[in-house]
């Protein structure tokens, strides 16, 4: 009797963990009212060192990026959430049209604020335009490989 209850409890915990894991990977990001979230799926053929994100809206440009603190590569198939706050846009109330341009750094290089990386590792993508509003999440898929190039597409 106790063994059967233990098995049921373990099974319930595993199912609950699976549901939360799948929601975390495929559910929409929780976004504050003063944020814009970019959910970026790396549908690429190999792992990469860094992902640089350059964005412009309402005449304001910023740059940021994503890498792993332990210097490991970003995995192909990974979903990265990049959150932009109202402060990034000088607290402007409305952001409608935003241009986002990614750069993939194919090997790990220590990140820097100038986003200057070796040319042989830097693969720029064409910019994509998004109609965005605070409080929303937008899905972007990056596909391709370092030999043939990469492409970003808005799924929203």
C-alpha positions as CSV (number, residue, x, y, z in Angstrom):
1,X,0.0,0.0,0.0
2,X,2.7,2.5,1.0
3,X,4.8,1.4,-2.1
4,X,1.8,2.1,-4.4
5,X,1.3,5.6,-2.9
6,X,5.0,6.4,-3.3
7,X,4.9,5.3,-7.0
8,X,1.8,7.5,-7.6
9,X,3.4,10.5,-5.8
10,X,6.6,10.2,-7.8
11,X,4.6,9.8,-11.1
12,X,2.6,12.9,-10.2
13,X,5.7,14.9,-9.4
14,X,7.3,13.9,-12.7
15,X,4.3,14.8,-14.7
16,X,4.0,18.2,-13.0
17,X,7.7,18.8,-13.6
18,X,7.3,17.9,-17.3
19,X,4.3,20.3,-17.7
20,X,6.3,23.2,-16.1
21,X,9.3,22.4,-18.3
22,X,7.3,22.3,-21.5
23,X,5.5,25.6,-20.5
24,X,8.8,27.2,-19.8
25,X,10.2,26.2,-23.2
26,X,7.1,26.9,-25.3
27,X,4.9,29.1,-23.3
28,X,4.9,32.9,-23.7
29,X,7.2,34.9,-21.5
30,X,5.8,36.8,-18.7
31,X,6.2,40.4,-19.6
32,X,5.8,43.4,-17.3
33,X,3.7,46.4,-18.5
34,X,6.8,48.4,-19.2
35,X,8.7,45.8,-21.1
36,X,9.0,44.2,-24.5
37,X,10.2,40.6,-24.6
38,X,11.9,39.0,-27.6
39,X,11.7,35.2,-27.5
40,X,14.5,34.1,-29.9
41,X,14.6,30.5,-31.0
42,X,18.0,29.4,-32.3
43,X,16.9,27.0,-35.0
44,X,20.5,26.8,-36.3
45,X,22.7,23.9,-37.2
46,X,25.5,24.5,-34.7
47,X,26.1,26.0,-31.3
48,X,27.3,29.6,-31.2
49,X,29.5,31.8,-29.0
50,X,27.4,35.0,-28.6
51,X,24.2,36.6,-29.9
52,X,24.4,40.3,-30.4
53,X,21.1,42.2,-30.4
54,X,21.0,45.7,-31.9
55,X,17.6,47.5,-31.9
56,X,16.3,50.9,-32.9
57,X,12.9,52.5,-32.2
58,X,11.7,56.1,-32.1
59,X,15.1,57.3,-33.0
60,X,16.8,55.6,-30.0
61,X,19.3,52.8,-30.6
62,X,20.7,50.3,-28.2
63,X,22.8,47.2,-28.3
64,X,23.1,44.2,-26.1
65,X,23.8,40.5,-26.3
66,X,23.6,37.1,-24.8
67,X,26.3,34.7,-23.9
68,X,26.8,32.1,-21.2
69,X,28.7,33.3,-18.1
70,X,30.6,30.0,-17.9
71,X,31.9,30.6,-21.5
72,X,30.0,27.6,-22.9
73,X,28.3,27.9,-26.3
74,X,24.7,28.8,-26.8
75,X,23.0,25.6,-27.9
76,X,21.2,25.2,-31.2
77,X,17.5,24.7,-30.5
78,X,17.8,27.0,-27.4
79,X,15.2,29.7,-26.8
80,X,16.6,32.9,-25.4
81,X,14.4,35.7,-24.0
82,X,15.7,39.2,-24.4
83,X,13.8,41.8,-22.4
84,X,13.8,45.4,-23.3
85,X,12.5,47.9,-20.8
86,X,10.8,51.3,-21.1
87,X,14.0,52.9,-19.7
88,X,15.8,51.6,-22.8
89,X,13.6,53.9,-24.9
90,X,14.0,57.0,-22.6
91,X,10.6,56.1,-20.9
92,X,8.7,56.9,-24.1
93,X,5.1,55.8,-23.7
94,X,4.6,54.3,-27.2
95,X,6.9,52.1,-29.2
96,X,5.3,50.9,-32.4
97,X,8.0,50.3,-35.0
98,X,11.2,48.7,-34.0
99,X,14.1,47.5,-36.1
100,X,16.1,44.6,-34.7
101,X,19.4,43.4,-36.2
102,X,21.2,40.4,-34.9
103,X,24.9,39.4,-35.2
104,X,26.0,35.8,-34.5
105,X,29.5,35.4,-33.1
106,X,30.2,31.8,-34.1
107,X,33.0,31.1,-31.5
108,X,33.0,32.1,-27.9
109,X,34.8,35.5,-27.4
110,X,34.6,37.5,-24.2
111,X,31.7,39.9,-24.5
112,X,32.5,43.6,-24.6
113,X,30.5,46.8,-24.5
114,X,31.6,48.0,-27.9
115,X,30.4,44.7,-29.6
116,X,33.7,44.5,-31.5
117,X,34.5,40.9,-32.4
118,X,36.8,39.2,-34.9
119,X,35.5,39.5,-38.4
120,X,36.0,35.8,-39.1
121,X,33.6,34.9,-36.3
122,X,31.0,37.7,-36.9
123,X,27.9,36.9,-39.0
124,X,25.5,39.8,-39.4
125,X,21.9,39.2,-40.2
126,X,19.5,41.4,-42.1
127,X,17.4,43.6,-39.9
128,X,13.8,42.7,-39.2
129,X,11.0,45.2,-38.5
130,X,8.5,44.6,-35.7
131,X,5.4,46.4,-34.6
132,X,5.6,46.2,-30.9
133,X,3.8,47.4,-27.7
134,X,4.9,47.3,-24.1
135,X,3.6,44.3,-22.2
136,X,3.9,41.9,-25.1
137,X,6.2,39.1,-26.2
138,X,7.4,38.6,-29.8
139,X,8.7,35.3,-31.2
140,X,11.7,35.4,-33.5
141,X,13.4,32.4,-35.1
142,X,17.0,32.5,-36.3
143,X,17.9,29.7,-38.8
144,X,20.9,28.8,-40.9
145,X,24.5,28.0,-40.3
146,X,27.9,29.6,-40.4
147,X,28.7,28.3,-43.9
148,X,25.5,29.5,-45.6
149,X,24.6,32.4,-43.4
150,X,21.8,33.1,-40.9
151,X,18.3,34.6,-41.2
152,X,16.0,36.0,-38.6
153,X,12.2,35.9,-39.1
154,X,9.5,37.3,-36.9
155,X,6.9,34.6,-36.0
156,X,4.6,37.1,-34.3
